[in-house]
Amino acid sequence: MGFVTFIAVVLAALIVDFFWLDIENKRWKWLKGRSKPQQVLFFAFFMGASAILYYLFGYKFLN
């Protein structure tokens, strides 16, 4: 799986879970009370950490 495909899949999964699957506010309730900049910062950090781990593990195990 390419890097761009990986980022798209993770981003799509986060968006679907945050806006569609969590209708009872069980997983993301703690985040919905935060301001928009804090939410964006959290998701940016999550995507950055995911990208770094994908790159490091992919480099280690695929080469």
N, C-alpha and C positions, 0 to 999 in steps of 0.2 A: 504494500500500500504506500503510495506516495505521501510526502509530507503535507501537501496541500489537501489531499483527500482526507488524511487523518485529522487535520484541523477542522475541515468542513464537517466531518462526522461528529467530532466532539462538540463543536459549536451547535450543530443541529440537535444533538441529544440534550444538551443543557437547555436550549430554548424550549424544546418540546416538554421537558420535565418541569421547567419553571413555570411556563404559561398554561400548559394543557393537562398534564398528568397530576399535578399537585393541587387538585381542586379543593381538597380538605385542609390544606395548609399544614401538613404534618412534617414535611421535610424542609421547606424553605420559609417557614413562618418567621424564623429569627432574622432572615434577610429582608423580608418585605417591609419591616419596620424601619429600615435604614434609608438614608437619602439616596437619590439617584447617583450622585458621584461615588458614594461608597459601594453601591451595587456594581457600577461599571468597574471600579477598581478591583473588587473581588473577582469578577469574571475575567478581567484582564490578567490578574495574577494567576488564576486557575488555568487559563489558556497558555500563559507563559510557562508555568510549571509543567503542564502536560507536554508542550512542545519540547522543552529541554529534556524531559525524561524519555520521550519518544526518540529524540536524536541520540541521546547517550546509549540507551538500550539497543537501538537499531544499529548503531555503530559498533557496539561491543559484540552483539550476537550475529549480525549479518555479514561481518567481514571476517 
